[in-house]
């Protein structure tokens, strides 16, 4: 009889354990628990874009008002995490660095305490890989935005990545170049400069890091040029050069001696020739080779040459360079009554003068707000007020190619260096900026006589610069 009681006790214990186990299973997977189909999904999003994910939650009898949501992004490991949103469907700005991350959705039934969890995998791509940098000024600050391929816009990317750093209100240009396999980005202002990492867009240097000896007074960073084994920066008309023939650190040296020169801030350098400058005081071209910090004259011209690079005696108003290293220079004579286009081949051991043509009919050419030479045709696009012109160099005449709305001004004109036949024009109307894109036909005119796309929503635009892929 005693042995029978022992068996009854054991059977009762086993039954109780079985009931508890069943209750546990019901707690984890009850019939009225919410479910979702998000598990193991892979979602790709651009950095600083808005991530949108629908929870796809099936409530299965659960009271909708009792659900508490948490969307958690794991930045680094299990402890470094961000709560992106607390609503049923996720809508949040992605401000982490490019990379792969785990994203969890927690949906808690506050009545029962039951939690439904789903894990997704987020791939964050950098928008800084390629696209148009837009320098814009708003009421808040000067910032850099980006128009990515496909014309997606990422506003204020600099301030979002660097919330404690402010760009100079006098930011005027962005120089992008490669040294070896590394791409460098220098944001240049009238009172200094900032170095930006090409992949993360974090600040990783300033003007003081670029020089062996900082300029004592001049801080107007105008242009950074890189070609062949030569790099140089123009600071208030003075060229500071670094040669890459020596071991690092690669830094800018001293400017040429003297104060009786001013080099115009136009990039006329080439792979073979190196740095080419125009001195507006002495009105002639100069070169600086890789080995000397001093300015040099060009070799005397051959007999019958179109002109002498060492003796121009005119005012340089603008200069632009084609990919073939043919340089177009717009000169005005010193009496201010005539305009000329000088062309020379900048590449090779010696720059070769090509031709000089007089400007016959080009309204507003000398006082234009922006110019850009065609990638391959002998054409110069320029803007005067709200009118965009095409200047035909051999013909010596200009023609209208597009008219913007009244009250619109053109801030910058640039070419897509990848496509070559796509022109970008930045405009401002009453402080609001827009960028127009024009497809260029074989004649130099615009396909369909109008723009192919227009991106708006910017503040006042200062400049647009294309960033190629690293």
VMD Tcl script that draws the C-alpha trace (Angstrom):
set ca {
  {0.00 0.00 0.00}
  {2.82 2.41 0.80}
  {4.52 1.56 -2.49}
  {1.24 2.46 -4.32}
  {1.16 5.87 -2.63}
  {4.72 6.58 -3.76}
  {3.76 5.83 -7.39}
  {0.76 8.13 -7.13}
  {2.95 10.95 -5.82}
  {5.44 10.46 -8.69}
  {2.68 10.47 -11.25}
  {1.28 13.68 -9.76}
  {4.67 15.40 -9.89}
  {5.13 14.41 -13.54}
  {1.67 15.67 -14.39}
  {2.34 18.98 -12.63}
  {5.67 19.36 -14.49}
  {3.93 18.60 -17.75}
  {1.28 21.22 -17.04}
  {3.90 23.82 -16.20}
  {5.80 22.99 -19.38}
  {2.64 23.31 -21.45}
  {1.85 26.62 -19.79}
  {5.33 27.87 -20.70}
  {4.83 26.89 -24.31}
  {1.47 28.62 -24.37}
  {3.13 31.75 -22.99}
  {5.69 31.79 -25.80}
  {3.36 30.76 -28.63}
  {-0.22 31.39 -27.56}
  {-3.07 31.33 -30.03}
  {-3.76 35.02 -29.50}
  {-0.14 36.24 -29.81}
  {0.73 38.79 -32.54}
  {3.00 37.56 -35.35}
  {5.03 39.21 -38.13}
  {6.76 38.12 -41.33}
  {9.74 40.47 -41.02}
  {12.26 37.89 -39.78}
  {15.47 37.60 -41.83}
  {14.54 40.35 -44.29}
  {17.46 42.34 -45.75}
  {16.78 46.05 -46.29}
  {19.16 48.47 -48.03}
  {19.03 52.19 -47.27}
  {21.22 55.23 -47.91}
  {22.91 56.92 -44.99}
  {20.83 59.97 -43.90}
  {17.85 58.73 -45.86}
  {14.55 57.84 -44.15}
  {14.16 54.14 -43.36}
  {10.56 52.99 -43.71}
  {9.48 49.49 -42.63}
  {5.92 48.26 -42.20}
  {5.61 45.92 -39.20}
  {3.22 43.56 -41.04}
  {1.90 42.62 -37.58}
  {-0.99 40.15 -37.44}
  {-2.71 40.65 -34.09}
  {-4.55 37.29 -33.90}
  {-7.11 38.56 -31.42}
  {-4.71 40.85 -29.51}
  {-6.08 44.27 -28.57}
  {-4.35 46.81 -30.92}
  {-4.32 49.46 -28.21}
  {-2.35 47.20 -25.89}
  {0.69 46.84 -28.18}
  {3.88 48.74 -27.32}
  {6.40 48.99 -30.20}
  {10.19 49.43 -30.19}
  {12.42 49.45 -33.28}
  {16.00 48.95 -32.06}
  {19.13 49.27 -34.22}
  {22.28 47.62 -32.88}
  {25.15 49.92 -33.81}
  {28.03 47.92 -32.35}
  {27.44 44.69 -30.47}
  {24.53 43.96 -28.16}
  {24.90 46.95 -25.85}
  {25.41 49.86 -28.27}
  {21.92 50.34 -29.62}
  {19.55 53.05 -30.77}
  {15.76 53.19 -30.45}
  {14.77 54.42 -33.90}
  {11.01 54.54 -33.43}
  {8.15 53.52 -31.10}
  {5.29 53.41 -33.61}
  {3.74 50.43 -35.39}
  {5.48 51.20 -38.71}
  {9.05 52.43 -38.67}
  {9.92 55.84 -40.10}
  {13.31 57.13 -38.99}
  {16.39 58.96 -40.24}
  {19.41 56.66 -40.57}
  {22.40 58.58 -39.21}
  {24.86 55.74 -38.60}
  {27.98 55.07 -40.65}
  {27.81 52.92 -43.77}
  {27.84 49.21 -42.91}
  {25.63 46.24 -41.94}
  {23.44 46.25 -38.83}
  {20.84 44.19 -36.98}
  {17.43 45.81 -36.55}
  {14.92 44.33 -34.09}
  {11.22 44.98 -33.82}
  {9.74 44.37 -30.35}
  {5.95 44.33 -30.09}
  {4.83 43.85 -26.47}
  {1.28 43.03 -25.46}
  {1.09 45.17 -22.30}
  {-1.94 43.19 -21.08}
  {-0.24 39.79 -21.01}
  {3.44 40.80 -21.15}
  {3.94 38.62 -24.22}
  {6.61 40.01 -26.59}
  {6.84 39.34 -30.32}
  {10.31 39.92 -31.78}
  {11.51 40.03 -35.40}
  {15.08 40.57 -36.58}
  {15.98 42.24 -39.87}
  {19.34 43.01 -41.44}
  {20.02 46.57 -42.56}
  {22.66 47.49 -45.13}
  {23.48 51.19 -44.93}
  {25.10 52.59 -48.04}
  {27.04 55.84 -48.10}
  {25.52 58.57 -50.28}
  {28.97 60.16 -50.49}
  {30.32 57.61 -52.93}
  {29.34 59.65 -55.97}
  {27.14 62.61 -56.90}
  {26.84 66.38 -56.92}
  {27.94 68.30 -53.85}
  {25.81 71.41 -53.39}
  {27.18 74.24 -51.25}
  {24.11 76.00 -49.92}
  {23.41 78.73 -47.42}
  {20.27 78.80 -45.32}
  {19.13 80.95 -42.43}
  {20.70 78.41 -40.09}
  {24.16 77.94 -41.59}
  {26.29 77.11 -44.60}
  {26.10 73.40 -45.35}
  {26.83 70.76 -47.99}
  {24.08 68.66 -49.54}
  {24.36 65.92 -52.14}
  {22.44 64.93 -55.26}
  {23.12 61.21 -55.65}
  {22.86 59.25 -58.93}
  {19.19 59.02 -59.80}
  {18.79 62.57 -58.43}
  {18.01 61.52 -54.84}
  {18.79 64.44 -52.53}
  {20.48 64.27 -49.12}
  {20.27 67.65 -47.44}
  {22.74 69.07 -44.93}
  {24.96 66.00 -44.83}
  {27.90 67.87 -43.32}
  {26.03 69.11 -40.26}
  {24.32 65.75 -39.76}
  {27.65 63.91 -39.67}
  {29.47 66.66 -37.78}
  {26.85 68.19 -35.46}
  {29.44 70.00 -33.33}
  {31.39 71.51 -36.26}
  {30.30 74.50 -38.34}
  {31.42 75.23 -41.87}
  {32.68 78.71 -42.63}
  {29.95 81.08 -43.86}
  {32.46 81.98 -46.59}
  {32.74 78.43 -47.96}
  {33.22 78.88 -51.71}
  {34.58 75.72 -53.29}
  {35.24 72.00 -52.79}
  {38.34 70.44 -54.30}
  {38.32 66.66 -54.78}
  {41.46 64.82 -55.85}
  {43.26 61.50 -55.51}
  {46.68 60.85 -54.06}
  {47.54 57.30 -54.93}
  {44.45 55.22 -54.20}
  {43.01 57.64 -51.62}
  {40.43 60.29 -52.44}
  {40.72 63.61 -50.61}
  {38.08 66.29 -50.11}
  {39.03 69.86 -49.17}
  {36.27 72.36 -48.40}
  {37.80 75.76 -49.21}
  {36.67 79.05 -47.71}
  {37.82 82.65 -47.76}
  {39.03 82.30 -44.18}
  {40.53 78.78 -44.23}
  {39.70 75.21 -45.11}
  {38.37 71.91 -43.79}
  {39.39 68.38 -44.77}
  {36.58 65.82 -45.01}
  {36.81 62.06 -45.12}
  {35.57 60.85 -48.53}
  {33.63 57.85 -47.19}
  {32.31 58.90 -43.76}
  {32.25 62.68 -44.41}
  {33.64 63.27 -40.96}
  {36.04 66.18 -40.49}
  {39.58 64.81 -40.28}
  {41.74 67.89 -40.75}
  {41.94 71.60 -41.41}
  {44.07 74.14 -43.25}
  {46.71 74.04 -40.52}
  {47.34 70.35 -41.32}
  {48.13 70.99 -44.99}
  {51.23 73.17 -44.62}
  {54.71 72.76 -43.22}
  {54.47 76.48 -42.37}
  {51.05 78.10 -42.34}
  {50.66 81.34 -44.34}
  {51.07 84.19 -41.89}
  {48.17 86.30 -43.17}
  {46.62 84.87 -46.30}
  {43.84 82.40 -45.49}
  {41.69 82.72 -48.63}
  {41.80 79.12 -49.88}
  {40.72 79.39 -53.50}
  {41.67 76.21 -55.33}
  {43.51 72.92 -54.84}
  {45.01 71.38 -57.98}
  {46.42 67.88 -58.40}
  {48.05 66.52 -61.53}
  {50.71 63.91 -62.16}
  {53.22 64.08 -59.29}
  {52.32 67.66 -58.46}
  {49.83 69.23 -56.08}
  {49.36 72.91 -55.38}
  {46.96 75.20 -53.57}
  {46.18 78.79 -54.41}
  {45.78 80.90 -51.30}
  {44.90 84.50 -52.04}
  {46.70 84.36 -55.38}
  {49.85 82.71 -54.05}
  {50.70 79.12 -55.08}
  {51.86 76.68 -52.40}
  {53.15 73.44 -53.82}
  {53.92 69.93 -52.62}
  {55.98 67.40 -54.49}
  {55.01 63.77 -54.17}
  {58.50 62.60 -55.10}
  {59.57 62.54 -51.47}
  {58.47 60.32 -48.57}
  {55.51 61.52 -46.48}
  {54.36 63.63 -44.84}
  {53.14 65.30 -48.03}
  {52.54 68.91 -47.14}
  {52.49 72.25 -48.88}
  {55.74 74.17 -48.85}
  {56.48 77.87 -49.16}
  {55.05 80.14 -51.84}
  {57.45 81.75 -54.35}
  {59.30 84.72 -52.95}
  {58.11 88.28 -53.43}
  {54.74 89.96 -53.33}
  {54.56 91.37 -56.85}
  {52.40 88.65 -58.37}
  {48.83 87.38 -58.14}
  {47.87 84.06 -59.71}
  {44.29 83.79 -60.96}
  {42.29 80.94 -59.36}
  {41.71 78.80 -62.45}
  {42.90 75.22 -62.85}
  {45.03 75.06 -66.01}
  {47.34 72.29 -64.82}
  {47.86 69.04 -66.70}
  {49.37 65.60 -66.24}
  {52.47 66.34 -68.30}
  {53.02 70.02 -67.55}
  {52.04 70.25 -63.91}
  {50.95 73.57 -62.42}
  {50.16 76.42 -64.85}
  {49.26 79.90 -63.56}
  {48.36 83.31 -64.95}
  {49.87 86.29 -63.15}
  {47.34 89.13 -63.33}
  {49.94 91.72 -62.31}
  {52.53 90.94 -65.00}
  {49.89 89.52 -67.37}
  {51.66 86.35 -68.45}
  {51.64 82.63 -67.74}
  {54.00 80.86 -65.34}
  {54.81 77.28 -64.47}
  {56.15 75.57 -61.36}
  {57.87 72.23 -61.75}
  {58.04 69.42 -59.20}
  {61.49 70.32 -57.92}
  {61.51 74.10 -57.47}
  {59.33 76.33 -55.30}
  {59.93 79.24 -57.69}
  {57.96 80.41 -60.71}
  {59.36 79.82 -64.17}
  {58.69 81.25 -67.61}
  {57.62 79.10 -70.53}
  {60.15 78.32 -73.28}
  {60.17 80.92 -76.09}
  {57.48 80.21 -78.68}
  {58.28 78.63 -82.02}
  {58.29 80.79 -85.14}
  {54.75 81.36 -86.31}
  {53.19 80.46 -82.92}
  {49.72 81.89 -82.34}
  {50.93 83.80 -79.25}
  {53.61 83.95 -76.59}
  {52.59 82.50 -73.22}
  {55.18 84.75 -71.59}
  {53.71 87.96 -73.01}
  {49.90 88.18 -73.08}
  {49.38 91.74 -71.81}
  {45.64 91.26 -71.23}
  {43.25 90.74 -68.32}
  {42.25 87.12 -67.70}
  {38.52 87.01 -66.97}
  {38.03 83.24 -66.92}
  {39.79 79.99 -67.88}
  {38.51 76.46 -68.31}
  {40.06 73.14 -69.28}
  {38.76 70.27 -71.39}
  {39.59 66.63 -70.54}
  {42.04 66.68 -73.44}
  {43.97 69.40 -71.53}
  {43.07 72.12 -74.03}
  {42.75 75.34 -72.02}
  {40.29 78.07 -73.05}
  {41.04 81.55 -71.71}
  {38.73 84.55 -71.94}
  {40.82 87.72 -72.06}
  {39.86 91.37 -72.18}
  {42.28 93.99 -73.43}
  {43.47 96.66 -71.04}
  {41.32 99.31 -72.74}
  {38.31 97.20 -71.80}
  {36.79 97.36 -75.28}
  {37.59 93.95 -76.80}
  {37.40 90.29 -75.82}
  {39.46 87.35 -77.04}
  {39.59 83.57 -76.62}
  {43.11 82.14 -76.32}
  {43.55 78.38 -76.57}
  {46.61 76.33 -75.71}
  {47.43 72.68 -75.12}
  {48.44 72.37 -71.49}
  {49.68 68.78 -71.63}
  {53.06 67.58 -72.81}
  {56.56 68.79 -71.91}
  {55.78 72.30 -73.19}
  {52.42 74.00 -73.48}
  {51.59 74.70 -77.11}
  {49.72 77.87 -78.19}
  {46.88 76.93 -80.55}
  {44.95 80.01 -81.67}
  {43.46 83.39 -80.76}
  {39.96 84.42 -81.86}
  {38.17 87.71 -81.33}
  {34.77 87.64 -79.62}
  {32.37 89.22 -82.10}
  {28.88 88.83 -80.63}
  {28.39 87.49 -77.10}
  {25.99 89.48 -74.88}
  {27.20 89.74 -71.28}
  {30.19 87.43 -71.90}
  {32.70 89.41 -69.84}
  {30.32 89.98 -66.91}
  {28.75 86.52 -66.80}
  {28.05 84.91 -63.43}
  {29.38 81.49 -64.55}
  {31.21 79.82 -67.43}
  {31.97 76.21 -68.42}
  {33.81 74.84 -71.43}
  {32.32 71.86 -73.29}
  {33.91 68.45 -72.72}
  {34.82 68.01 -76.39}
  {33.32 70.73 -78.62}
  {34.82 74.23 -79.07}
  {31.95 75.72 -77.07}
  {31.67 77.70 -73.84}
  {28.42 77.80 -71.87}
  {27.86 80.97 -69.87}
  {25.09 82.70 -67.96}
  {24.09 86.32 -67.87}
  {21.18 87.12 -65.57}
  {18.51 84.47 -66.30}
  {19.75 83.53 -69.80}
  {22.01 80.61 -70.61}
  {24.18 81.05 -73.71}
  {26.37 78.82 -75.86}
  {29.40 80.60 -77.23}
  {30.75 79.05 -80.46}
  {34.50 79.76 -80.37}
  {35.34 79.31 -84.10}
  {32.32 81.40 -85.10}
  {33.02 84.05 -82.46}
  {29.32 84.28 -81.64}
  {26.92 83.26 -78.90}
  {23.35 81.97 -79.05}
  {20.71 81.51 -76.39}
  {20.13 77.89 -75.36}
  {17.77 78.36 -72.41}
  {15.93 81.11 -70.55}
  {15.15 80.64 -66.85}
  {12.17 82.35 -65.17}
  {12.49 86.07 -64.58}
  {14.32 86.94 -61.37}
  {16.50 83.81 -61.54}
  {20.27 84.09 -61.29}
  {22.84 81.42 -62.18}
  {25.36 80.62 -59.44}
  {27.41 77.87 -61.09}
  {27.70 75.75 -64.24}
  {29.44 72.39 -64.29}
  {29.73 69.26 -66.41}
  {29.16 65.69 -65.34}
  {32.70 64.28 -65.76}
  {31.35 60.75 -66.11}
  {28.68 61.34 -68.74}
  {30.45 64.29 -70.36}
  {27.30 65.37 -72.18}
  {25.25 66.41 -69.14}
  {25.36 69.99 -67.95}
  {24.39 70.97 -64.40}
  {23.30 74.55 -63.73}
  {22.71 75.87 -60.21}
  {20.23 78.73 -59.91}
  {18.84 80.98 -57.19}
  {15.45 82.67 -57.12}
  {14.65 84.86 -54.12}
  {17.06 82.87 -51.93}
  {15.75 79.44 -53.03}
  {18.15 77.23 -54.98}
  {17.60 74.63 -57.68}
  {19.83 72.53 -59.93}
  {18.84 71.97 -63.56}
  {20.27 69.16 -65.69}
  {20.54 69.47 -69.46}
  {21.44 66.70 -71.91}
  {23.82 68.02 -74.57}
  {23.28 66.98 -78.19}
  {26.01 66.53 -80.82}
  {25.59 70.17 -81.87}
  {26.10 71.46 -78.34}
  {22.46 72.48 -77.95}
  {20.18 70.91 -75.35}
  {18.12 67.86 -76.21}
  {14.51 68.95 -76.60}
  {15.64 72.56 -76.02}
  {14.93 72.19 -72.30}
  {16.17 70.54 -69.14}
  {15.90 66.81 -68.53}
  {15.45 67.13 -64.78}
  {15.34 69.76 -62.07}
  {16.08 69.28 -58.36}
  {14.87 71.97 -55.99}
  {14.47 72.54 -52.26}
  {17.89 74.07 -51.56}
  {18.81 77.28 -49.83}
  {20.90 79.84 -51.64}
  {23.41 77.84 -53.72}
  {27.05 78.96 -53.78}
  {28.56 76.22 -55.95}
  {28.09 72.68 -57.29}
  {30.95 70.19 -57.63}
  {30.82 66.62 -58.89}
  {32.32 63.97 -56.64}
  {33.42 60.91 -58.62}
  {33.53 57.45 -57.07}
  {36.76 56.90 -55.10}
}
mol new
graphics top color blue
foreach p $ca { graphics top sphere $p radius 0.5 }
foreach p [lrange $ca 0 end-1] q [lrange $ca 1 end] { graphics top cylinder $p $q radius 0.2 }
display resetview
